[in-house]
Every structure is written in C-alpha cells, then in structure tokens.
Amino acid sequence: MNTMLNIEKKHSVRSTLFFIPFKDRNGQNQQGTPAKGRASKYDVRDYKDLLNSLEENGWEVGVHGIDAHISPESAKEELEVIQSLLPFKKKFGIRMHWLFKSDKLWKNLKAAGYFYDSTFGSNEEVGFPEGKDKPFTIDGIHIIPLTIQDVALLGYKHKSWFKANPKAMNPWARIEQILDDAKKNNSVVTILWHNNAFGVYHYHEDLYVRILNQAKLDGARICRCIDVLDAPS
C-alpha cells in the first residue's frame, strides 16, 4: 500500500481504497454455498488509525464487501464494521470481493445504507461494461462502472482481448484505446489496481503511473469514486 500512496502523493492525486471488513471469512458464492480462497489475512479493526489518516489526507475509504450480495443483513453488517472505524463519515461506497453480484445486490446495498457501488464490471474483460461509460442508478443506488481492472488487463485469468488482437504486444495498447475513447466521449474511466500489483510478484506500478500521466495529458479529472458522483455534469 505504501508504494501506491507514495505514487499518488507524488502525482498529487487521491483514490478510493476498499477494505475487507472481516478476517478469515471466505463468505458465500453467488449460489449461496461456501466460497473458497477469499478470506482476508488482516483484521481491519486493527487499522483504525490508518483508515482515519487516509481520510484526513484526502483518500476515500470504502467497503470491500464479502457477503453483501446475499442479504441486506450481510450488507449492513459489513458496512457497520467500517462505519464504526470512521464515525464522522456519512457516505460509504462498496466494491464486492471478486466482483460477486446477484439479482438482489443493489437492493441489499440500498437497504443497508450504502451511497454507491463500484462492482459493475468484469474479471475477464476491460472496457466499458455493457457500454456504460458514466455512473447510473439501479434500485435507487448509484453505480460506478468498472473499466480497467489489473486482473483482467494483465491476464491473471484470461487474455481474450489479446488473443483477438494479436498485434497488441502489451497492455498499453488496450489502455490507450480506452483512454482515447473516453476523451472523445467525456467518459468516466474507473481503474482497479490491487495492492499486490504494486510490489512482490507483479510489479505493475509503472503501468499505473503511465495511466496517471496520460490522464493528465488528456486533461482528465483524476479523483476518488465519491468525487465522480459529486462532479458537475
């Protein structure tokens, strides 16, 4: 995390960081059966000072949901953990772990008291999901579409876009296309970069920096999720 924070300090930008509310809880998959391999190794309650410091220094803290897609009660339970650490904060957003969704996810989030969700995206493809390039609403909750996720972009799981575009020898070709389209259409581009992309095993912070630099050249507003919803039309 420190690498990412230092990069953003250097570039005078701030982002949104989503924290998992429970330690050692895998939660349930979309079929309601126990999931595997999703548990967090940290207890967010041990990091109250960090979360408050992040907010005080311009970053946004959100909820990294585990079971909010299951029921309003689960969504509320997860929200209350983060709320208890940031009692002054009024509006909370969420992104579901592994982008798990259900038909009732957004109803659950609305009932639990979330302000926005940023789960609407893909683990396999980058680009504007279902053609959505700006925030919209479902079931009364704000939805911020996810455009570029490192897992999908860098082939941790799939490289379908690169297979369909064999002349694209590196991820930047796809990013550049998305940013060009966004500039033409005044679109919102949402970037998801996991902690491990900034260090051991992946080392993709250079690509994140390149995105920031290009966004600045394009005259884009680089901001947190909450700021997208507060932006003038």
DAQUIPE-V330115 format. One record per helix or strand. SS is the DSSP state (@ for helix, = for strand). FROM is the first residue (numbers start at 1). LEN is the number of residues. If there is no record, write none. Layout:
<<SS | FROM | LEN> <SS | FROM | LEN>>
This chain:
<<@ | 2 | 9> <= | 16 | 5> <= | 23 | 1> <= | 28 | 1> <= | 34 | 1> <= | 40 | 1> <@ | 44 | 13> <= | 60 | 6> <@ | 72 | 14> <= | 93 | 4> <@ | 97 | 3> <@ | 105 | 8> <= | 116 | 2> <@ | 129 | 3> <= | 136 | 3> <= | 141 | 3> <= | 148 | 2> <@ | 150 | 4> <@ | 160 | 5> <@ | 172 | 14> <= | 191 | 2> <@ | 195 | 4> <@ | 205 | 13> <@ | 225 | 6>>
